[in-house]
Amino acid sequence: MPSTRDIRRRIKSIKNTAQITKAMQMVASAKMRKAQQAALAGRPYAALMNEVLAAAVAGAGAGGFRHALTETRTGERRAVIVISTDKGLCGALNTNLLREAARFDKDTTVFICAGRKAAQWAGRLKRELAAEFTYKDNPQFADARAISKFAQQLFLEGKVDRVDALYTNFINTLSQRAETRQLLPVGAIKAVDAGLEGEGLGRDLGAASREYLFEPVPADLLGNLLPHYLNYQVFQFLQEAKASEHSARMVAMKNATDNAKQLVKDLTLEYNKIRQASITKELLEITSAAMAMG
């Protein structure tokens, strides 16, 4: 049975830990609101851009439009952009993401990692790592452009036949889901936005309700817009990943704080029981001695 001194030390240690997790919860909560607003604010633009591109693809397809980024190949060589976090303490977020990454065939897949956790995973499991990128708490478009440009270069040079993006999609504060989206070759344009509960994921925008007049012709427009479309898709994925990270970390730190408080209560109860038992034992000894002395 532990002594009262050991229990007091454990209580003090757990209280100190609870203070740290509470502070981390507050920091994550502040960052979470900004990240969620940024992710949600980008969805309408992404949806409208996809709608315009879908209409342009339909118009250009009638004229036999071809572009290097839309070339479909029969090879199996694949590049996967894995968007993870730089830090841990965010629950099962990275575990779920990297579990999906492990499903890809290691012999035919190269990984482009954004975030240290994904790069560490690739090195630990001896996966082929083509490049490692970092991005800030507030992702910049330049970060996404660098990642997208590297992936496009691999595809255009024929080193890979397909490029996918694996990221954590933000559903709501309590729910985030690891998802894989095809980036290259650019086929049917699909929405990258999602409602708070995930409705509309992958919504096909090929049959747009609006009519557009393109100047210049759709083929020329697509040739200039496709790289920007890919850049913005990656940028939106980074925003979704950051919103998911801060949400998961806030929830994880709140759970840790609550568990620490409950553990302090349990230890305090045990401490009081041991202390009461010690007092009762001393009283019994005094009473027995008094009775023995007559």
C-alpha positions in Angstrom: 0.0 0.0 0.0 1.4 3.4 -0.9 2.3 5.8 1.8 0.5 9.2 2.3 3.7 10.9 1.3 3.8 9.1 -2.1 0.1 9.9 -2.7 0.7 13.6 -1.9 3.6 13.6 -4.4 1.4 12.0 -7.1 -1.4 14.5 -6.5 1.0 17.4 -6.8 2.5 16.0 -10.0 -0.9 15.4 -11.6 -2.1 18.9 -10.7 1.0 20.3 -12.4 0.3 18.2 -15.5 -3.3 19.4 -15.5 -2.2 23.0 -15.5 -0.1 22.3 -18.6 -2.8 20.5 -20.5 -5.3 23.3 -19.6 -2.9 25.9 -21.0 -2.5 23.8 -24.1 -6.2 23.5 -24.4 -6.7 27.2 -24.3 -4.0 27.8 -26.9 -5.4 25.2 -29.2 -8.9 26.6 -28.8 -7.7 30.1 -29.9 -5.9 28.6 -32.9 -8.8 26.3 -33.7 -11.3 29.2 -34.2 -9.0 30.9 -36.7 -8.2 27.7 -38.6 -11.8 26.7 -38.8 -12.8 30.1 -40.1 -10.0 30.0 -42.7 -11.0 26.5 -43.9 -14.7 27.4 -44.1 -14.0 30.7 -45.9 -12.1 28.9 -48.6 -14.8 26.4 -49.5 -17.2 28.8 -51.5 -14.3 30.0 -53.7 -13.2 26.4 -54.3 -16.7 25.3 -55.2 -17.2 28.2 -57.6 -13.8 27.7 -59.2 -14.6 24.0 -59.7 -18.0 24.9 -61.2 -16.3 27.3 -63.7 -13.6 24.7 -64.6 -16.2 22.0 -65.0 -18.1 24.2 -67.6 -14.8 25.0 -69.3 -13.8 21.3 -69.5 -17.2 20.5 -71.0 -16.7 23.3 -73.6 -13.1 22.4 -74.4 -13.8 18.7 -74.6 -16.0 19.2 -77.6 -13.1 20.8 -79.4 -10.7 17.9 -78.7 -8.8 19.7 -75.9 -5.7 18.0 -74.6 -3.4 19.0 -71.8 -0.4 17.3 -70.2 -2.0 17.5 -66.8 -5.1 15.6 -68.1 -3.1 12.8 -69.7 -4.3 9.4 -68.5 -1.6 6.7 -68.2 -1.6 3.0 -67.7 1.4 2.8 -65.4 1.1 2.1 -61.7 3.7 4.5 -60.4 2.0 6.8 -57.9 3.0 9.8 -55.8 1.0 10.6 -52.6 1.0 14.0 -50.9 0.6 13.2 -47.2 -0.4 16.2 -45.1 0.2 15.6 -41.4 1.1 17.7 -38.4 4.5 18.8 -37.1 3.6 18.1 -33.5 1.7 15.4 -31.6 -0.7 15.6 -28.7 -3.7 15.7 -31.1 -5.4 12.4 -30.3 -5.6 9.8 -33.1 -5.4 12.3 -35.9 -2.0 11.3 -37.2 -2.6 7.6 -36.4 -5.7 7.5 -38.6 -4.0 9.4 -41.4 -0.8 7.3 -41.5 -2.9 4.1 -41.3 -4.4 5.2 -44.6 -1.0 6.0 -46.0 0.2 2.5 -45.1 -2.4 1.0 -47.5 -0.5 2.2 -50.5 1.8 -0.2 -52.2 5.3 0.6 -51.0 6.9 -0.7 -54.2 5.0 1.6 -56.6 4.4 4.6 -54.4 6.6 7.6 -53.5 5.6 10.0 -50.8 5.6 13.8 -50.7 5.3 14.7 -47.0 4.0 18.0 -45.6 4.5 17.9 -41.9 7.2 16.2 -39.8 5.0 13.4 -38.5 4.5 12.0 -42.0 8.2 12.4 -42.9 9.2 10.5 -39.7 6.7 7.8 -40.5 8.1 7.4 -44.0 11.7 7.1 -42.7 10.7 4.7 -39.9 8.9 2.3 -42.3 11.5 2.7 -45.1 9.1 4.3 -47.6 10.4 6.2 -50.6 10.3 9.9 -49.7 10.5 12.2 -52.7 10.3 15.5 -50.7 9.5 16.9 -47.3 7.7 20.3 -46.9 6.7 22.4 -43.9 3.8 24.7 -43.5 2.8 27.2 -40.8 -0.1 27.3 -38.4 -1.6 29.8 -40.8 -0.9 28.0 -44.2 0.2 30.3 -47.0 -0.6 29.9 -50.6 3.1 29.9 -51.4 3.4 26.7 -49.3 0.7 25.0 -51.3 2.1 26.2 -54.6 5.5 24.7 -53.8 4.0 21.3 -52.9 1.7 21.3 -56.0 4.5 22.4 -58.3 6.8 19.6 -57.2 4.0 17.1 -57.7 3.2 18.4 -61.1 6.9 18.3 -62.1 7.0 14.6 -61.1 3.9 13.9 -63.2 5.0 15.9 -66.3 8.5 14.3 -66.3 6.9 10.9 -66.3 8.3 9.8 -63.0 4.8 9.0 -61.7 1.6 8.2 -63.5 -0.8 9.5 -60.8 -0.7 11.9 -57.9 -3.1 11.7 -54.9 -3.4 13.8 -51.8 -4.0 12.3 -48.4 -5.2 14.7 -45.8 -7.5 15.1 -42.8 -10.8 16.6 -43.8 -12.5 18.9 -41.2 -16.1 17.9 -40.5 -16.7 19.5 -37.2 -14.8 20.1 -33.9 -15.4 16.5 -32.7 -15.0 14.8 -36.1 -12.2 14.7 -38.6 -11.8 12.2 -41.4 -8.7 11.0 -43.3 -9.5 11.2 -47.1 -7.6 10.6 -50.3 -8.3 12.8 -53.4 -6.9 12.4 -56.9 -5.0 15.4 -58.1 -3.4 14.2 -61.3 -4.3 13.4 -64.0 -7.1 16.0 -63.8 -10.2 14.2 -64.8 -13.8 15.1 -63.7 -13.6 18.3 -61.7 -15.0 17.5 -58.2 -15.7 19.9 -55.3 -13.2 20.1 -52.5 -15.6 21.7 -50.2 -17.7 20.0 -47.5 -20.4 21.0 -45.1 -19.9 20.9 -41.4 -21.3 17.4 -41.4 -19.6 16.3 -44.5 -22.5 16.7 -47.0 -21.6 17.4 -50.5 -18.1 15.7 -50.4 -16.9 15.0 -54.0 -20.0 16.7 -55.5 -19.7 16.4 -59.3 -20.0 19.8 -60.8 -19.9 18.7 -64.5 -23.5 19.8 -65.1 -23.3 23.4 -63.9 -26.6 25.3 -63.7 -25.0 28.5 -65.0 -24.0 29.3 -68.5 -20.6 30.9 -69.1 -19.1 32.8 -72.0 -15.3 32.3 -72.1 -12.8 34.8 -73.4 -10.4 33.5 -74.7 -11.7 30.1 -75.8 -12.1 27.4 -73.1 -9.0 25.5 -74.2 -6.7 28.5 -73.7 -8.4 29.3 -70.4 -8.0 25.8 -69.1 -4.3 25.7 -70.0 -3.7 28.6 -67.7 -6.2 27.7 -65.0 -5.4 24.1 -64.4 -2.1 24.7 -62.6 -3.8 27.3 -60.4 -6.7 24.9 -59.8 -4.2 22.3 -58.5 -2.4 24.9 -56.4 -5.6 25.9 -54.7 -6.8 22.4 -54.1 -3.6 21.7 -52.2 -4.0 25.0 -50.3 -7.5 24.0 -49.3 -6.2 20.6 -48.1 -3.7 22.4 -45.9 -6.4 24.6 -44.5 -8.6 21.6 -43.7 -5.7 19.7 -42.2 -4.8 22.7 -39.9 -8.5 23.1 -38.8 -8.6 19.3 -38.0 -5.3 19.4 -36.1 -6.2 22.3 -33.8 -9.7 20.8 -33.2 -8.3 17.4 -32.4 -5.6 18.9 -30.1 -8.2 21.0 -28.2 -10.4 18.0 -27.6 -7.4 15.8 -26.6 -6.1 18.4 -24.1 -9.6 18.9 -22.7 -9.9 15.1 -22.2 -6.5 15.0 -20.6 -7.4 17.9 -18.2 -10.6 16.2 -17.2 -8.9 12.9 -16.6 -6.2 14.5 -14.5 -8.9 16.2 -12.4 -10.7 12.9 -11.9 -7.5 11.2 -11.0 -6.7 13.9 -8.4 -10.2 13.2 -6.9 -9.6 9.5 -6.7 -6.1 9.9 -5.2 -7.5 12.4 -2.6 -10.1 9.9 -1.6 -7.5 7.2 -1.2 -5.3 9.6 0.7 -8.1 10.4 3.1 -8.9 6.7 3.6 -5.3 5.8 4.5 -5.1 8.8 6.8 -8.4 7.9 8.5 -7.3 4.3 8.9 -4.0 5.5 10.5 -5.9 7.7 12.9 -8.3 4.9 13.8 -5.4 2.6 14.4 -3.7 5.1 16.7 -6.9 5.6 18.7 -7.3 1.8 19.1 -3.8 1.5 20.4 -4.3 4.3 22.9 -7.6 2.8 24.0 -6.1 -0.6 24.4 -3.2 0.7 26.4 -5.5 2.6 28.7 -7.7 -0.5 29.3 -4.6 -2.6 30.0 -3.4 -0.1 32.6 -6.8 -0.6 34.4 
